[in-house]
Amino acid sequence: MSEQELLTVIGGGITATFINSIARLIDTILDLGRNVGNAIQMIVSGRKC
């Protein structure tokens, strides 16, 4: 391909890899929220594992 043709190439949009990484990020945030909530609940109730 010539340099002019390379300049007109447009990449793909949303890929499966991008969607997968977003799903993992959401899952990680939810896990973090659960852990923090559990820790707060343990502190408030005075229980220990």
Secondary structure, 3 states (H helix, E strand, C coil): CCHHHHHCCCCCCCCHHHHHHHHHHHHHHHHHHHHHHHHHHHHHHCCCC
